[in-house]
Amino acid sequence: MKVLQRIPLVDLAAQQAEVDDEVQAGLKAVFASTAFIGGPDVAQFEEGYARLVGARHCVGVANGTDALELALRASGVTPGGEVILPANTFIATAEAVSRIGARPVLVDVDPTHLLIDPSRVAEAMTEATQAIVPVHLFGQVAPVELLEPLARSSGAVIIEDAAQSQGASRHSRAAGSWGLAAGTSFYPGKNLGAAGDAGAVTTDSAEIAARVRLLGAHGSAVKYQHEVIGMNSRLDTVQAVVLNAKLSRLERWNQRRRAAAANYAELLANVPGVELPRTAEGNIDVWHLYVIRIAERDRVLRALTDAGIGVGVHYPVPVHLTAAFAHLGYSAGSFPVAEKAADTMLSLPLYPHITLDQQEYVVENLERVL
Ligand SMILES: *Cc1c(COP(=O)(O)O)cnc(C)c1O
């Protein structure tokens, strides 16, 4: 097959071109000052990101997995506790729980949006449940309002995994502002991406924010006074420079993602055998990923890859079927919706700077392959 065009799954070069001048100037200042940890750039980002989310506090950390671990620990999750999370998520959600010594309790997702299914959460709650972690997958916002009564009646807390939903909202409330705390990731490919690893915890609670800061700084609020065993997880100053430049463009970029998603919906409307992603009632999604579902996914994936089109699968193996989490004791068939999704999902290229031409090319090839 002839490759006419190469279309990546995510195009970071176009983003970088927009912010390059600002980033270079900011980095130059950081290197001139040699103040690489903390400082005004980090404080500015934390304030700006808290404002975006509508949370009182934001604490920058080293990556999204740390953000989740710190949010859970600061909110009272302890070794031996149970934390409920969806089977269809990136492995990091479960890793954060395990690193505390708590037990990930997986539940299936709803068949339409592939988000945590509140009725399954209700069934999975026990006396040991300490937290529920809705994952706002693909740029959506999970129906957190349906989890709130469950959490309230049991004393469990809600900690959001907001790594894929920066700028998204549900009933006018932003992802990352629903739970007692939320963790997010600024991995380069996320809607708001750093130049390397970075993450943040958002919360309305001054106490939780202070605890996250303490735990992320070796358990120490005052230098060399270590109150608890913490870890080293900080947002680097150079990453804050990059994130500040991109944060001011995030809403515009998310708007462009929404426009691109609308284009796909139109272009794919009459393609038989393709199940399109749907926006839940009340949601303004930010389309971190555009995930269709099709039969014969692997054949289509290969053919599109051969045609130079950057397609992906998020995620090909649900958490309970990974080798890493085999010890939890689930098996094939435990979560049928998540398992079927893993076999049929296909992420099409989508990023703020994708052109209509590129999208048409993706859809033409998809039609041909089908
Ligand atoms: C990216 C991601 C994370 C983890 O973030 P890192 O910064 O890579 O540690 C956690 N959960 C979800 C859903 C993610 O997509």
The ligand as a Gaussian input file, in Angstrom:
#p B3LYP/6-31G(d) Opt

LIG

0 1
 C       -1.459000       9.262000      32.187000
 C       -2.376000       8.652000      33.161000
 C       -1.998000       8.426000      34.501000
 C       -0.586000       8.517000      35.019000
 O        0.140000       9.586000      34.713000
 P        1.752000       9.557000      34.647000
 O        2.064000      11.015000      34.620000
 O        2.121000       8.849000      33.398000
 O        2.260000       8.910000      35.860000
 C       -2.953000       7.965000      35.375000
 N       -4.203000       7.704000      34.982000
 C       -4.609000       7.887000      33.704000
 C       -6.019000       7.592000      33.343000
 C       -3.694000       8.351000      32.755000
 O       -4.099000       8.490000      31.488000

